[in-house]
Amino acid sequence: MKTIDKIYINGEFVTPQGTEYFDLISPTTNEKLGKVRLGNTEDTQNAIRAAKNAFKTFSKTTASERIQYLTNIKSSVEKRKNDFINVMTEEYGGTLQFATVSYDYMLKSFDSAINLLNIYDFTKTMGESEVQMTPIGVVGIIIPWNSSNGFICSKLSTAIAAGCTTVIKPSEMSAQQTQLIIECLHEANLPKGIFNIVNGLGEIVGAEISKNPDIAKISFTGSTNVGKIIAKEAINSMKRVTLELGGKSPNIILDDADFSKAIPLAIGAAFMNSGQACIAGTRLLIPENKLEEIKPIIKEIVSNIIVGDPKNPNTAVGPMVSTKQYNRVQDYIQIGINEGAEILTGGLGKPDGLENGNFVKPTVFINANNQMRIAKEEIFGPVLSIITYKTEEEAIEIANDTTYGLQAYVSSSDEKRAHNVASQINAGRVQINGIGHDPMAPFGGFKQSGIGREFGTFGLEAYLEPRALIQQK
Ligand code: NAD
C-alpha cells in the first residue's frame, strides 16, 4: 500500500497543508492501491508564488539554456521507461500497448520543443516595427487522467520552450504517475520554481489556479463542462486560455474505400485508449448500400479484440479508469438501447471472467442516427455508433452536425477525393487513410472542442505575448 504525501514546490518535495486523503483504487481489480494526501488553496498559492518568483529569471533565459533544460528532463525520463509504463498500466489501467505509445509520446514532446527552439524566431520584423515574442508569465496546467504524464510532458516542454514557469494540477486519480514524473523532473536539476506540482481536487486546487491573478494563462485539457467553468473564472483576470476539450469524432468511410484496411482502422480509432480518448472516432459513417457488407467485417474484428488485464501485451481494451466511468459507459449503452439503436456486438454488463474490474464489452450500435444521445454526446468508453449516409454531401453534413470539432477521419482509395472531403470537415485535425500524430502541426478543436491550439508554432505562440516596438525615425 503506497502513501503519497508530498507535493512539489520551489524545487522541493513538501508536505501539503491540506490534510484530506484520496484513495487510489486499481481499475483492474478495484482493490485499494494506496492513498494520496491532497493539497489545498494555501498549497496552490505557495506553488503560484514560487512560479512567479522563478519567472523573473527564467523568462530571461536564452534558447540554448532552455534546450539544455529540456535535454536534461528528457534524459531523466529516458532512464525510467519501464516504471512509466508499469505505473500507467497499474494505476490507470492503460493497456501495455497504449502505455508504450504514451511513453514514446512523452519523449517526443521534448524533441519537438527543442526543434521549435531551433527554428523559431522570437524577434520578428512586422511592418516597420520590431515584434518581440515574450513569455506570457506563470502558466496553470490542469489535466485529466487519461494520459496524465503525456499531457504534463507536452504542456511543460512548450512552457519551458517559451520561457514560462508553471503550476501543474494533475487528476487526483493519477497520483502515482505524478510522483514518478516529479522524481524525474527533480533529478533534472533545473533552477527552483520552474515547475510546481500540486495534487488536489479540481474544485479546490483547480479553482485557485483559475482565479489567482498571478496566473497569466491556463492550459487545460479535460471535459467541455469544466473547460467552461475555468474560462468563465479566467476572464475576471483576463487570463489567456488554451482549452483542449471533448470530442465526438466522425469517421467517414467513402464507398470506394478498401474495407479490409479502413474498417480495422475505424475500430482502432474508436477503441483506442480503451475508448477513453478525446480523439476517438466514435461516429462511423458508412454508405447505406455497403452496410450489409461491412457488418460481418466489424463483428469479426470486434470478436477478436482482447479485453482484460492491461499488462497482457495482447490486450487492446483495458478497464475503465473508475467505477464512476464504468457506470457512465453502462448508462450510455442503456440509453442507446432505449433510443432504438440496435446492438451489433457487445452490450450491457461485464465480459465473462472480468467481474472484479471496471471492464466493459466493446460495443457497436447500428441503426443509430445523429439525433440520438449516443451519437451526440461524448461517452468516453469503447462504444461506437454506426450511422449510414446516401451521398458524399450527406456524409459531410452528418460529420459536421455536432457541437464538437476536435478530430475526424476519412478513408477512400482515391487520395484526391479523400482530401476534398477532409477539407470540408469542421475539425482541428482530419486523419486521411490512417491515424498519426504530427507534433509540428496544430492540435485543438473547432466549436465546443476547445479554444486555441497546441503543438508546433501555434502551440508555442499560445505561451507568448507579442510586444511591438515602433520607433519613429
Ligand atoms: P474533467 O474535466 O472532469 O477534469 C479535468 C481536470 O480538471 C482534472 O484535473 C480535474 O480535477 C480538474 N477540474 C475539475 N473541476 C474543476 C474546476 N471546477 N476548476 C478547475 N479544475 C477542475 O475531465 P476528466 O474526467 O478528468 O477527463 C475526461 C475528459 O477530458 C473528457 O471530456 C475528454 O474528452 C477530455 N479530454 C480532452 C482532450 C483534448 O486534448 N481535447 C484530451 C484528453 C481528454
Boltz pocket constraint, residues with backbone or C-beta under 6 A from the ligand:
constraints:
  - pocket:
      binder: B
      contacts: [[A, 142], [A, 143], [A, 144], [A, 145], [A, 146], [A, 169], [A, 170], [A, 171], [A, 172], [A, 200], [A, 201], [A, 202], [A, 203], [A, 205], [A, 206], [A, 207], [A, 210], [A, 221], [A, 222], [A, 223], [A, 224], [A, 226], [A, 227], [A, 229], [A, 230], [A, 243], [A, 244], [A, 245], [A, 246], [A, 247], [A, 276], [A, 277], [A, 278], [A, 378], [A, 380], [A, 406], [A, 449], [A, 450]]
      max_distance: 6.0
